[in-house]
């Protein structure tokens, strides 16, 4: 008799291999649904923090979820893979960073995880399902499947679609679930087991799509490539607006009314960053070139260039505003994380701009509600201020780089009392230009008159 879990599906013993951002959230969510979960990671510091209920990253709702899952006894963490010997389903949630000196993805962590899990399954003599969630180049699952099948297990590719800042919600209530499956009875049997894991979501009619390995791998990178393209498109329009005097925010609003286009991701500014979009479009481009399809994704190279040019634009505006006063000028950078509700500094436009202005001789001070501890470790040369008011004090220039709500709703009259020179570069086009100008500020947006 199969044991029922809290979500009224079937209780499944799960191991999550890799307890970084993706893995830790997935492990806690699966435990919250009623499954028995062990999270495995080679980093003893990370495991110790998670086991003590301390979230090693900023993600709304995750600390509470983690504490609840640990208290239930359904979630444990370890550095010893042997503790997962009785597990039925292994989720692979390890990183696939960009290879140094290349656009390609580094698959060494995925390969190591598959080999380790295969060895454990072989030694245990138990059947298992190995579920890849890491974002990988197309063809990876087909390459790894024989290693998994050789020990009597089955590989499924089940891409993740998490948005930082909404990861808990996106895991518990995703807008779709995708299975990349092998053909035949083994694929059907593995699908039934993964359906047990996601029984709560499937019962709530969340769409589940079953496909082959290659399509499942492409779903994630194609989605990220489309979103990146949409962002860079409106930023390319911002470049045209800056040359013609047009307003990109009005332009975006007008074209976004067409439901074939939509308004989402049409926010011109300093562009995207983080650990997904930049590396994923680069890895996709590299993989397409390996397949001889470089012309098919040639536009993604321009998408990347447009994105990086927006950072250049902010630095150029700072040079224009400050001129010879740039050296020694105090510049307040509001935001460090690549997006609000996160402390992720990977490929952050805000940090890139801050370090470049510092390199030009400016006295840069950065503030952020969540990312300062990580910023201190990664960029110790950058000055920090815990509060926005302290960053603004005596500033010659203010750069809004991350659209945290506290910066968006900041009172420009109060802010003007703190700075030395009321000049603001709105790197996210989220401030009200008329209100800031009435308060005495020189307001500079991106793609705005």
C-alpha positions as CSV (number, residue, x, y, z in Angstrom):
1,X,0.0,0.0,0.0
2,X,1.4,3.4,-1.0
3,X,1.6,5.9,1.9
4,X,-0.4,9.1,1.5
5,X,1.4,12.4,2.0
6,X,-0.1,15.7,3.3
7,X,-0.9,16.9,-0.2
8,X,-3.1,13.8,-0.5
9,X,-0.8,12.3,-3.1
10,X,1.7,9.5,-2.5
11,X,4.6,10.0,0.0
12,X,7.8,9.8,-2.0
13,X,11.3,9.6,-0.5
14,X,13.3,12.3,-2.3
15,X,16.9,13.4,-2.5
16,X,17.8,16.8,-3.8
17,X,21.4,16.9,-5.1
18,X,22.7,20.5,-4.9
19,X,21.3,22.8,-2.3
20,X,22.0,26.2,-3.8
21,X,19.2,28.5,-4.6
22,X,17.2,26.1,-6.8
23,X,17.9,23.0,-4.7
24,X,17.2,24.4,-1.3
25,X,13.9,25.9,-2.4
26,X,12.9,22.7,-4.2
27,X,13.8,20.5,-1.2
28,X,11.8,22.7,1.3
29,X,8.8,22.9,-1.0
30,X,8.7,19.1,-1.6
31,X,8.9,18.5,2.2
32,X,6.1,21.1,2.7
33,X,4.0,19.0,0.3
34,X,4.5,16.0,2.6
35,X,7.4,14.1,1.1
36,X,10.4,12.9,3.0
37,X,13.4,14.9,1.6
38,X,17.1,14.8,2.1
39,X,19.1,17.7,0.7
40,X,22.7,16.8,-0.3
41,X,25.5,19.3,-1.0
42,X,29.3,19.2,-0.8
43,X,29.5,22.6,0.9
44,X,29.5,22.0,4.7
45,X,28.8,25.6,5.5
46,X,25.8,25.7,3.3
47,X,24.5,22.5,4.8
48,X,25.1,23.6,8.3
49,X,23.2,26.8,7.7
50,X,20.2,25.1,6.1
51,X,20.1,22.4,8.8
52,X,20.0,25.2,11.4
53,X,17.1,26.9,9.6
54,X,19.2,29.8,8.3
55,X,18.6,30.7,4.7
56,X,21.9,31.2,2.9
57,X,20.3,33.7,0.4
58,X,17.5,36.2,0.4
59,X,14.2,34.9,-0.9
60,X,10.8,36.1,0.4
61,X,8.9,33.3,2.2
62,X,11.8,30.8,2.1
63,X,13.0,31.2,5.8
64,X,9.5,30.5,7.0
65,X,9.1,27.5,4.6
66,X,12.5,26.1,5.6
67,X,11.7,26.4,9.3
68,X,8.3,24.7,8.8
69,X,9.8,21.8,6.8
70,X,12.6,21.2,9.3
71,X,10.2,21.3,12.2
72,X,8.0,18.7,10.6
73,X,10.9,16.2,10.5
74,X,10.4,15.6,6.8
75,X,13.4,17.6,5.7
76,X,17.1,16.9,6.5
77,X,20.4,18.1,5.0
78,X,23.7,16.3,4.7
79,X,27.0,16.3,2.9
80,X,27.0,12.5,2.7
81,X,25.2,11.1,-0.4
82,X,25.1,7.7,1.3
83,X,22.3,9.0,3.5
84,X,20.1,9.0,0.4
85,X,20.6,5.2,-0.3
86,X,16.9,4.5,0.3
87,X,15.6,7.3,-1.8
88,X,13.2,6.7,-4.7
89,X,13.6,10.0,-6.6
90,X,16.8,12.0,-7.1
91,X,16.5,15.6,-8.2
92,X,19.6,17.1,-9.8
93,X,19.7,20.8,-8.9
94,X,23.4,21.6,-9.3
95,X,24.7,24.6,-11.0
96,X,25.7,25.0,-14.7
97,X,27.8,28.2,-14.7
98,X,29.4,29.7,-17.7
99,X,32.8,28.2,-18.5
100,X,35.7,30.7,-17.9
101,X,36.8,32.1,-21.2
102,X,33.8,30.6,-23.1
103,X,30.1,31.2,-23.6
104,X,29.4,27.5,-23.1
105,X,27.9,26.0,-19.9
106,X,30.1,24.1,-17.4
107,X,28.5,20.7,-17.1
108,X,31.0,19.2,-14.7
109,X,28.7,19.5,-11.7
110,X,25.9,17.8,-13.6
111,X,28.2,15.0,-14.8
112,X,29.6,14.5,-11.3
113,X,26.1,14.4,-9.8
114,X,24.9,11.8,-12.3
115,X,27.9,9.6,-11.8
116,X,27.6,9.8,-8.0
117,X,23.8,9.0,-8.0
118,X,24.3,6.1,-10.5
119,X,27.0,4.6,-8.3
120,X,24.7,4.9,-5.2
121,X,21.7,3.3,-7.0
122,X,23.9,0.5,-8.3
123,X,25.2,-0.2,-4.8
124,X,21.8,-0.1,-3.2
125,X,20.2,-2.5,-5.8
126,X,17.0,-0.4,-5.7
127,X,15.1,1.1,-8.6
128,X,15.1,4.9,-8.9
129,X,14.2,7.8,-11.0
130,X,16.7,10.5,-11.6
131,X,15.2,13.9,-12.4
132,X,17.3,16.7,-13.9
133,X,16.2,20.2,-13.0
134,X,19.4,22.1,-13.9
135,X,19.4,24.2,-17.0
136,X,21.5,22.4,-19.5
137,X,22.4,22.6,-23.2
138,X,20.1,20.5,-25.5
139,X,21.5,17.0,-25.9
140,X,22.7,16.7,-22.3
141,X,20.0,14.4,-21.1
142,X,20.4,12.1,-24.1
143,X,24.1,11.9,-23.3
144,X,23.6,11.1,-19.6
145,X,20.6,8.7,-20.0
146,X,22.7,5.6,-20.7
147,X,24.7,6.2,-17.5
148,X,21.5,6.2,-15.5
149,X,19.9,3.3,-17.4
150,X,23.0,1.1,-16.9
151,X,22.1,0.9,-13.2
152,X,18.4,0.2,-13.8
153,X,17.2,3.7,-13.2
154,X,15.4,6.1,-15.5
155,X,16.2,9.7,-16.3
156,X,13.6,12.4,-16.7
157,X,14.4,16.1,-17.5
158,X,12.1,18.4,-15.6
159,X,13.3,22.0,-16.1
160,X,12.7,24.6,-13.5
161,X,11.0,28.0,-14.2
162,X,11.7,29.9,-11.0
163,X,11.8,33.6,-10.8
164,X,14.0,35.0,-8.0
165,X,11.8,36.8,-5.5
166,X,8.9,34.4,-6.3
167,X,10.7,31.0,-6.1
168,X,8.5,29.5,-3.4
169,X,5.3,30.4,-5.2
170,X,6.7,29.2,-8.5
171,X,7.7,25.9,-7.0
172,X,4.4,25.2,-5.2
173,X,2.1,26.7,-7.9
174,X,4.0,26.6,-11.2
175,X,2.3,27.7,-14.4
176,X,3.4,24.5,-16.1
177,X,5.3,21.3,-15.4
178,X,7.4,19.8,-18.1
179,X,8.7,16.2,-18.3
180,X,11.3,15.1,-20.8
181,X,10.8,11.3,-21.0
182,X,12.4,8.3,-22.7
183,X,10.1,6.2,-24.8
184,X,8.6,2.9,-23.7
185,X,7.6,1.2,-20.5
186,X,10.5,2.7,-18.5
187,X,9.4,6.2,-19.4
188,X,5.8,5.5,-18.5
189,X,6.7,4.0,-15.1
190,X,9.0,6.9,-14.3
191,X,6.3,9.4,-15.3
192,X,3.9,7.7,-12.8
193,X,6.4,8.1,-10.0
194,X,7.1,11.8,-10.8
195,X,3.3,12.3,-10.9
196,X,3.2,11.0,-7.3
197,X,5.8,13.7,-6.4
198,X,3.7,16.5,-8.1
199,X,0.3,15.0,-7.2
200,X,-0.8,18.1,-5.3
201,X,0.0,20.4,-8.2
202,X,-1.6,18.0,-10.8
203,X,-4.7,17.7,-8.7
204,X,-5.1,21.5,-9.0
205,X,-5.0,21.3,-12.8
206,X,-1.6,22.8,-13.3
207,X,-0.7,21.9,-16.9
208,X,1.7,19.0,-17.3
209,X,3.5,18.6,-20.6
210,X,5.3,15.4,-21.5
211,X,7.8,15.4,-24.3
212,X,11.2,14.1,-25.4
213,X,14.5,15.1,-23.7
214,X,15.6,17.7,-26.3
215,X,12.3,19.6,-26.2
216,X,12.3,19.7,-22.4
217,X,15.8,21.1,-22.4
218,X,14.9,23.7,-25.0
219,X,11.8,24.9,-23.2
220,X,13.8,26.6,-20.5
221,X,16.5,28.2,-22.7
222,X,14.0,29.2,-25.3
223,X,11.8,30.9,-22.7
224,X,14.8,32.8,-21.2
225,X,16.0,33.7,-24.7
226,X,12.6,35.1,-25.6
227,X,12.4,37.2,-22.4
228,X,15.9,38.5,-22.8
229,X,15.1,39.4,-26.4
230,X,12.0,41.3,-25.3
231,X,14.0,43.3,-22.7
232,X,16.7,44.1,-25.2
233,X,14.2,45.1,-27.8
234,X,12.7,47.8,-25.7
235,X,16.2,48.9,-24.7
236,X,17.1,49.1,-28.4
237,X,14.1,51.3,-28.8
238,X,15.4,53.4,-25.9
239,X,18.5,54.0,-27.8
240,X,16.5,55.3,-30.8
241,X,14.4,57.4,-28.4
242,X,17.5,59.1,-27.0
243,X,18.5,60.2,-30.5
244,X,15.0,61.4,-31.5
245,X,13.6,62.9,-28.3
246,X,10.9,60.3,-28.0
247,X,9.8,58.7,-24.7
248,X,10.4,55.0,-24.5
249,X,8.0,54.6,-21.5
250,X,5.1,55.9,-23.6
251,X,6.3,53.9,-26.5
252,X,6.3,50.7,-24.4
253,X,2.9,51.5,-23.1
254,X,1.4,52.0,-26.5
255,X,2.8,48.9,-28.1
256,X,2.1,46.8,-25.0
257,X,-1.6,47.4,-25.5
258,X,-1.4,45.0,-28.4
259,X,-2.3,41.7,-26.8
260,X,0.0,39.9,-29.2
261,X,2.9,41.8,-27.6
262,X,1.8,42.5,-24.0
263,X,3.4,44.9,-21.5
264,X,5.5,42.5,-19.5
265,X,9.2,42.8,-19.9
266,X,8.9,46.0,-21.9
267,X,10.5,48.1,-19.1
268,X,13.5,49.9,-20.6
269,X,16.4,50.5,-18.3
270,X,19.9,49.2,-17.5
271,X,18.9,45.7,-18.6
272,X,18.9,42.2,-17.2
273,X,21.5,40.3,-15.1
274,X,21.4,37.5,-12.6
275,X,22.5,33.9,-12.8
276,X,20.0,32.8,-15.5
277,X,19.3,35.0,-18.5
278,X,22.8,36.2,-19.3
279,X,24.5,32.8,-19.0
280,X,21.6,30.9,-20.5
281,X,21.5,32.9,-23.8
282,X,25.3,32.6,-24.1
283,X,25.2,28.9,-23.5
284,X,22.3,28.5,-25.9
285,X,24.3,30.4,-28.5
286,X,27.4,28.3,-27.9
287,X,25.4,25.1,-28.2
288,X,23.7,26.2,-31.4
289,X,27.1,26.9,-32.9
290,X,28.2,23.4,-32.0
291,X,25.2,22.1,-33.8
292,X,26.0,24.2,-36.9
293,X,23.0,26.5,-36.3
294,X,24.8,29.7,-35.5
295,X,22.7,31.7,-37.9
296,X,19.5,30.6,-36.1
297,X,20.6,32.3,-32.8
298,X,22.7,35.1,-34.2
299,X,20.2,37.6,-32.9
300,X,21.0,36.5,-29.3
301,X,24.5,37.9,-29.7
302,X,23.0,41.3,-30.4
303,X,20.5,40.8,-27.5
304,X,23.5,40.4,-25.2
305,X,25.3,43.4,-26.7
306,X,22.3,45.7,-26.3
307,X,21.9,44.6,-22.7
308,X,25.5,45.5,-21.9
309,X,25.3,48.8,-23.8
310,X,22.7,50.1,-21.4
311,X,25.2,49.9,-18.6
312,X,27.6,51.8,-20.7
313,X,24.9,54.5,-21.2
314,X,24.6,55.1,-17.4
315,X,28.4,55.4,-17.1
316,X,28.4,57.8,-20.0
317,X,25.6,59.9,-18.4
318,X,27.6,60.1,-15.2
319,X,30.6,61.3,-17.1
320,X,28.5,64.0,-18.8
321,X,26.9,65.1,-15.6
322,X,30.0,65.3,-13.5
323,X,32.6,66.1,-16.2
324,X,35.9,66.9,-14.6
325,X,34.3,66.6,-11.2
326,X,33.9,62.8,-11.6
327,X,37.2,62.1,-9.8
328,X,36.4,62.3,-6.1
329,X,32.7,63.0,-6.7
330,X,30.4,61.1,-4.3
331,X,28.0,58.9,-6.2
332,X,25.2,57.1,-4.4
333,X,24.1,53.9,-6.1
334,X,20.7,52.7,-4.9
335,X,20.6,49.0,-5.3
336,X,23.2,46.2,-5.7
337,X,21.1,43.1,-6.4
338,X,20.3,42.4,-10.1
339,X,16.6,42.7,-9.2
340,X,14.5,43.5,-6.2
341,X,13.5,40.9,-3.6
342,X,16.9,39.2,-4.1
343,X,20.4,39.4,-2.9
344,X,21.8,37.9,-6.1
345,X,24.8,39.8,-7.4
346,X,25.6,37.6,-10.3
347,X,26.1,39.7,-13.4
348,X,24.3,42.6,-11.6
349,X,24.1,45.7,-13.7
350,X,24.1,47.7,-10.5
351,X,27.4,46.3,-9.3
352,X,28.9,46.6,-12.8
353,X,28.0,50.3,-12.9
354,X,29.2,51.0,-9.4
355,X,32.6,49.3,-9.9
356,X,33.2,51.1,-13.2
357,X,32.4,54.5,-11.7
358,X,34.7,53.7,-8.8
359,X,37.4,52.7,-11.3
360,X,37.0,56.2,-12.9
361,X,37.8,57.8,-9.6
362,X,34.4,58.4,-8.1
363,X,33.7,58.0,-4.4
364,X,30.9,55.4,-4.8
365,X,28.7,54.3,-2.0
366,X,26.1,51.5,-2.5
367,X,23.0,50.7,-0.5
368,X,20.7,47.7,-0.8
369,X,18.1,46.2,1.5
370,X,19.3,42.6,1.2
371,X,22.6,42.3,-0.7
372,X,25.1,44.3,1.4
373,X,26.6,41.2,3.2
374,X,27.3,39.5,-0.1
375,X,28.6,42.7,-1.6
376,X,31.0,43.1,1.2
377,X,32.5,39.7,0.5
378,X,32.6,40.0,-3.3
379,X,33.4,43.7,-3.7
380,X,35.1,44.8,-0.4
381,X,36.5,47.9,-2.1
382,X,33.0,49.4,-2.6
383,X,31.7,51.6,0.2
384,X,28.4,50.7,1.7
385,X,25.5,52.4,3.5
386,X,22.9,50.4,5.4
387,X,20.3,53.1,4.9
388,X,19.5,55.0,1.7
389,X,19.6,58.3,3.6
390,X,23.2,57.6,4.5
391,X,24.1,56.9,0.9
392,X,22.4,60.0,-0.3
393,X,24.1,62.3,2.2
394,X,26.3,64.8,0.3
395,X,26.0,62.9,-3.0
396,X,26.9,64.7,-6.2
397,X,25.0,62.1,-8.2
398,X,22.4,59.5,-7.5
399,X,22.0,56.4,-9.6
400,X,18.8,54.3,-9.1
401,X,20.0,50.9,-10.2
402,X,17.7,48.3,-8.6
403,X,13.9,49.1,-8.3
404,X,13.4,48.2,-4.7
405,X,10.1,49.7,-3.6
406,X,11.7,51.9,-0.9
407,X,13.6,53.7,-3.7
408,X,10.7,53.9,-6.1
409,X,8.5,55.7,-3.5
410,X,11.3,57.8,-2.0
411,X,10.2,61.4,-1.4
412,X,12.3,63.6,-3.8
413,X,11.9,66.7,-1.6
414,X,13.3,64.8,1.4
415,X,16.1,63.3,-0.7
416,X,17.0,66.8,-2.1
417,X,17.7,67.9,1.5
418,X,20.4,65.2,1.8
419,X,22.4,65.4,-1.4
420,X,25.0,68.0,-2.4
421,X,23.8,68.2,-6.0
422,X,20.2,67.0,-6.9
423,X,21.0,65.0,-10.0
424,X,19.5,61.5,-10.4
425,X,20.0,58.9,-13.2
426,X,16.9,56.6,-13.1
427,X,18.4,53.4,-14.4
428,X,15.0,51.6,-14.2
429,X,12.7,54.3,-15.4
430,X,10.5,53.9,-12.3
431,X,10.5,57.4,-10.9
432,X,8.1,60.2,-11.7
433,X,10.2,62.6,-13.7
434,X,7.8,65.6,-13.2
435,X,7.6,65.2,-9.5
436,X,11.4,64.8,-9.1
437,X,12.0,67.9,-11.3
438,X,9.5,69.9,-9.3
439,X,11.5,69.0,-6.2
440,X,14.6,70.6,-7.8
441,X,16.2,67.5,-9.3
442,X,17.9,67.1,-12.7
443,X,16.2,63.9,-13.8
444,X,17.9,61.7,-16.4
445,X,16.0,58.5,-17.5
446,X,17.0,56.0,-20.2
447,X,15.2,56.6,-23.5
448,X,13.2,59.5,-22.0
449,X,13.4,63.2,-22.9
